[in-house]
Amino acid sequence: MSADLADEAVPFLPRGVRLKEDPARGWLLLGPERALTLDGVAAAVLQEVDGARSFTEITEILAEKYAAPRDQIAKDARGFLVGLMERRLLETKP
């Protein structure tokens, strides 16, 4: 079953999952019994995930911050976040 991320959905890191910056390895997403090393783009997206802002608000912030097309950011960020949802490293609330 494939996950979906609606524009109005509010993504958040579930209990036991956290974003951490490691001086030696860079940004990591730590979950139960696993750790993902993040590139700069993935880290930038997850730094905006606070459990209060909708996906649309997050993409607007990123578009302004990086002077990039909102549609491209939304497409890339949605694919990344849906992948995390499928791995149970991200959840959403309506």
N, C-alpha and C positions, 0 to 999 in steps of 0.2 A: 504494500500500500504506500503510495507516494504522499508526502506531506504537502501542504499548500500554505502560503503566507499572504493573507489579505492585506491590502493597503492600510486598513484601519486597525489591524491587529497590533498588539503591544508585545514585542518579544522580550523575554527575560531569561537569565541563566537560572536553571532550576537548582534546588538544594543539592549541594555536593559538587557543583561545577563553578569554577571561578577563573577569571582572567588574571594573569600574573606576569609582571615583567621581570625577567631573570637577567642579571648583568652579563652572564656568559652565553645564554642561548636566545636572548631576545624575548619576544612575547610568547606566552604559552597559554593554552586553554586546558585547564586541569579538570578532569572528571574522575569518577570512581574507576580506579585501576587503569587509567589511561591519561596520556598527555599529548596534545597536538602542538607542534611548533607552528606559529603563525607568521605569515609574511606581513609586510607593512600595511597592505590594503586590508587584509583580514583583521589585523589588530585595530586599524582605524575604524572599521565598521563596528566591531565589538565594543570599542570604547564608548560608542554612542548608545549602546543597548543598556538602558538603565531600569527597565520595567515600568517606566512612566510614559515614554514617548512612543507614538505609533510608528509603524514602518515608514509611512509617508513623511512624518516629521524627521526621522533619522536620515532619510535620503535627501531631504531638503537641506538639512544641516551639513551633510557631507558635500553636496553640490556647491553650497556657498563657500565652505571652508577650503575646498580644493579647486574651485572655479572650473568645475566639470559639468557636462550635460546631465541633468537630473535623470533623464530616461535611461542613460547608460549606467549610471550609478544604481538606479533601482533594479535594472536587469541583473547586473553583476552581484549586488548585495543580496537580492532575493535568492539567486541560485546558491550562494554561499550559506545563507541562513537556513534555507530549506534543507541543505545537506546536513547541517548541524541538528536540525529537528529530526531528521531521519535517523541520526545516530543517538538521539535522546540527550543531546548536549545543549538544547535550546527548547524552550516552550513559549507559548503565546497565551495572552488573555485577550478576550474580546474588547 
